[in-house]
Amino acid sequence: RHEMKAHLEVELPFDIQWAGILEHYSEAPLNVNAARDINGDGLLNDWVNEEICRTVSCPGFHYSRNSVRELSTEDANRLRSLLGLAPIAEFANNPKYLNLNMTLQKTVRFGVRRARATMEVLNVFNTPQRVIGSASATSALFGTYVAVVQPRALQLTFQFDW
């Protein structure tokens, strides 16, 4: 998984500070498993790997565990067909992560004392951060989003230093 993070702080006029954190992650590996013993080693939950991908056109580089990044609905249904399962309506793309958090802070001085008001906004653009349900090709939740985490949130704080 690739990560890119950027942080910027700016001092604005009138004792106002602005800060932002931008994060972007590429999609995590899917770790798709077949929930059966495909390679004959006696262990269940074999990973979708090169052995399976000779029959199913899987994207990725080496087709080993942790290498499949995305499956199309067509590829997911080919895999399910190979396992004797009914097709699914849609395979959701493996989610990527993009988030911007911002802080705005105003400081007022009273001699040696000071007051500070802060506003923090998490997930500024309210981008849905999705969680995929199951990586098991045999699951009813295979390729389905089951949760959205970190909706936009606003936090206001006030601090007085003496």
C-alpha positions as CSV (number, residue, x, y, z in Angstrom):
1,R,0.0,0.0,0.0
2,H,1.3,3.4,-0.9
3,E,0.9,6.4,1.4
4,M,1.2,10.1,0.7
5,K,0.8,12.6,3.6
6,A,1.2,16.3,3.5
7,H,1.1,18.8,6.4
8,L,1.0,22.5,6.1
9,E,0.8,25.2,8.8
10,V,0.3,28.9,7.9
11,E,0.4,31.9,10.2
12,L,-2.3,34.3,9.0
13,P,-2.8,38.0,10.1
14,F,-4.5,38.8,13.4
15,D,-3.0,35.8,15.3
16,I,-4.9,33.3,13.2
17,Q,-3.3,29.9,12.4
18,W,-4.4,27.5,9.8
19,A,-3.2,23.9,9.5
20,G,-4.1,21.1,7.1
21,I,-3.2,17.4,6.8
22,L,-3.9,15.7,3.5
23,E,-3.6,11.9,3.3
24,H,-3.9,9.6,0.3
25,Y,-3.5,5.8,0.4
26,S,-3.7,3.5,-2.6
27,E,-6.0,0.6,-2.3
28,A,-5.0,-2.2,0.1
29,P,-4.5,-5.7,-1.1
30,L,-7.8,-7.7,-1.3
31,N,-6.5,-11.0,0.0
32,V,-9.3,-12.8,-1.8
33,N,-9.8,-16.4,-0.6
34,A,-11.7,-19.3,-2.0
35,A,-12.9,-20.7,1.3
36,R,-11.9,-24.2,0.1
37,D,-8.9,-26.4,-0.5
38,I,-8.0,-25.7,-4.1
39,N,-4.3,-26.8,-4.1
40,G,-4.9,-30.1,-2.3
41,D,-2.8,-29.4,0.7
42,G,-5.6,-30.1,3.2
43,L,-6.0,-26.5,4.3
44,L,-9.1,-24.5,3.7
45,N,-9.4,-20.8,2.7
46,D,-6.8,-21.0,-0.1
47,W,-5.9,-17.6,-1.4
48,V,-6.7,-16.5,-4.9
49,N,-3.3,-16.9,-6.4
50,E,-1.5,-17.8,-9.6
51,E,-3.0,-21.3,-9.6
52,I,-6.6,-19.9,-9.7
53,C,-5.6,-16.9,-11.9
54,R,-4.6,-19.2,-14.7
55,T,-8.3,-19.7,-15.1
56,V,-9.7,-16.4,-13.9
57,S,-8.2,-13.2,-15.3
58,C,-7.0,-11.5,-12.1
59,P,-5.3,-8.1,-12.2
60,G,-2.0,-7.8,-10.2
61,F,1.7,-8.5,-10.7
62,H,2.6,-11.9,-9.3
63,Y,-0.8,-13.2,-8.3
64,S,0.3,-14.2,-4.8
65,R,-1.2,-13.4,-1.5
66,N,-1.5,-9.6,-1.0
67,S,-1.1,-8.9,-4.7
68,V,-4.6,-8.6,-6.1
69,R,-5.6,-4.9,-5.8
70,E,-8.9,-4.8,-7.7
71,L,-11.3,-7.2,-9.3
72,S,-14.0,-6.2,-11.9
73,T,-17.5,-7.6,-11.5
74,E,-16.8,-9.8,-14.5
75,D,-13.6,-11.3,-12.9
76,A,-15.3,-11.7,-9.5
77,N,-18.1,-13.6,-11.2
78,R,-15.7,-15.8,-13.2
79,L,-14.1,-16.7,-9.9
80,R,-17.4,-17.5,-8.3
81,S,-18.4,-19.6,-11.4
82,L,-15.1,-21.5,-11.1
83,L,-16.1,-22.3,-7.5
84,G,-19.7,-23.3,-8.5
85,L,-21.4,-20.2,-7.1
86,A,-24.0,-17.9,-8.4
87,P,-22.9,-14.5,-9.8
88,I,-23.1,-11.3,-7.8
89,A,-24.7,-8.1,-9.1
90,E,-21.7,-5.9,-8.6
91,F,-18.2,-6.1,-7.1
92,A,-17.3,-2.7,-5.5
93,N,-13.9,-1.4,-6.2
94,N,-11.4,-1.8,-3.5
95,P,-11.5,1.5,-1.7
96,K,-8.7,4.1,-1.9
97,Y,-8.4,6.6,0.9
98,L,-8.4,10.3,0.5
99,N,-8.8,12.6,3.5
100,L,-8.3,16.3,4.4
101,N,-8.3,17.5,8.0
102,M,-8.1,21.2,8.8
103,T,-7.6,23.4,11.9
104,L,-8.3,27.1,12.3
105,Q,-7.1,28.7,15.5
106,K,-7.5,32.3,16.8
107,T,-5.5,33.5,19.8
108,V,-6.3,36.7,21.8
109,R,-3.8,38.0,24.3
110,F,-4.7,39.8,27.6
111,G,-1.4,40.9,29.0
112,V,0.3,37.7,30.0
113,R,-2.9,35.7,29.7
114,R,-4.4,34.4,26.4
115,A,-7.5,32.8,25.1
116,R,-7.6,30.5,22.2
117,A,-10.6,29.3,20.1
118,T,-10.0,26.3,17.8
119,M,-12.2,24.8,15.1
120,E,-11.1,21.4,13.7
121,V,-12.8,19.8,10.7
122,L,-12.2,16.1,10.1
123,N,-12.9,14.7,6.6
124,V,-13.5,18.2,5.1
125,F,-14.9,17.1,1.8
126,N,-17.0,14.3,3.5
127,T,-15.5,11.7,1.3
128,P,-17.0,8.3,2.1
129,Q,-14.2,6.1,3.6
130,R,-15.7,2.7,2.8
131,V,-14.9,-0.7,4.3
132,I,-15.3,-3.8,2.1
133,G,-17.3,-6.6,3.7
134,S,-15.6,-9.9,2.9
135,A,-12.7,-11.1,0.8
136,S,-14.1,-14.6,0.7
137,A,-15.4,-15.4,-2.8
138,T,-18.0,-17.7,-1.2
139,S,-19.4,-15.0,1.2
140,A,-22.7,-13.2,0.5
141,L,-20.9,-10.0,1.3
142,F,-18.1,-10.6,-1.3
143,G,-17.2,-7.3,-2.9
144,T,-19.9,-5.3,-1.0
145,Y,-19.3,-2.2,1.2
146,V,-20.5,-2.8,4.7
147,A,-19.5,0.4,6.5
148,V,-18.5,4.0,5.9
149,V,-16.1,5.3,8.6
150,Q,-15.1,8.8,9.6
151,P,-17.9,11.0,8.3
152,R,-17.2,14.7,8.4
153,A,-16.9,16.0,12.0
154,L,-16.5,19.4,13.4
155,Q,-15.0,20.1,16.8
156,L,-14.9,23.5,18.6
157,T,-12.7,24.2,21.6
158,F,-12.0,27.1,23.8
159,Q,-8.9,27.4,26.0
160,F,-7.9,30.1,28.5
161,D,-4.3,30.2,29.7
162,W,-3.4,32.2,32.8
